[in-house]
Amino acid sequence: MAKISGNFTSPKKHRFHCELLAAYSSLPDEAQPGAALVDATYAAPDQNLDDVIDFAEWRDRNASVNTTGLFVNSLPAGLALNERERLHLYMHYLGRMAGRQVVA
């Protein structure tokens, strides 16, 4: 097997991935499998699940970020969330939505 070397992620991306995994792992076990399926971007009717979603290219059409923005805009005046808190809020939302899904 060939050894793959090189830096494939920046420290900022690495921190994001670690935080994403922490947020995901905080979901109840029964909600984890369905969380990605209820994500605003992946659940969009025009999204082909075989496609890779390039968030940089489609920043204005990133439904996941837009949904999180709606949450943030609904907060009481003077209350602000940092990036980590936004991620955890959105993951909590996905967990609740996934918990409502009926598995056949």
N, C-alpha and C positions, 0 to 999 in steps of 0.2 A: 504494500500500500504506500502511495506517495505521501510524503509529509508536506503539509500545507503550512507555509510560513508567511509572515507579514502581519501588519497591523490593519485589521479589517474593520475596526471600530474606533471612534474617538473616545476619549475619557467621558465626554458629555453623553454620548450615545450609550456607553457602558453603564453610566449611572442611571440613565433612563430605563435601560433594559432590566437592571437590578430592581429598580423601583416598580416597574411593571410587573415583574415576577412576585414581588412582595405584595402588591395590591391583589394580584390574581390569587395568590396562595391564601389570602385572607378571606376569600369567598368560601361559603359552605361547600363541602365536597359534592353535594348533589347539584349545585349551581355551576360548578366549573365547566363541565362539558358543553353546556349550552351558552355560556357567556359570549363566545365569539359569534355564535349564530344570531344573537339578538343585537350585536353591535350595529350602530346606525349606518356605518359604511358597508359592512359585509351583508347586512340584511336588506339593503336597498334593492328594489326590484330590478333595476337595470345593471346590477353588479353580477358579473360572471364569477363564480367561486373559483374558477380555474385561473383567473387573472391575478396578477400581482398588483396591488394597489400602491402606486407611487405617490406617497403623501406630499412630497416636495412638488411634483409636477401638477398635482390636482389639489393644491392647497385650498383654493376657493371652493372646491366641491367636496371637501373632506367632511362628511356628515358627522363623524365622530367628534371632531374638533368643534364643529358648529353646534352640536348638541350640548357639549360641555359649556360652550359660550352662552347658551340659553340659560343653563343652570346658574352660571356666574352672574349674568345680567338680572337674574331673579333674586339675588341676595339682597338683604336689607342694606340701605345706604351706610357706607363706612366699613362694611365687611368685605374683605378681599381674600382671595385664595391664591396661594403660590402654586407653581407647576405641580409639585408633589401632591398637594391637597386636591387639585383639579383631577389628577389622575386617579386618586383614591375615590373621589366622589363619583367619577364616571364608572369606575370598576364596581363600586357598590351598586350603582344603578343597573349595570349589566347583570349583576348577581341577582338582584330583585326581579328583573325582567325574565331572566332564565328560569328562576324558581317558579314563575307563573306559567311556563310552557308545559304543555301536556305531551308526554313522550308516548308514542304509540308502540 
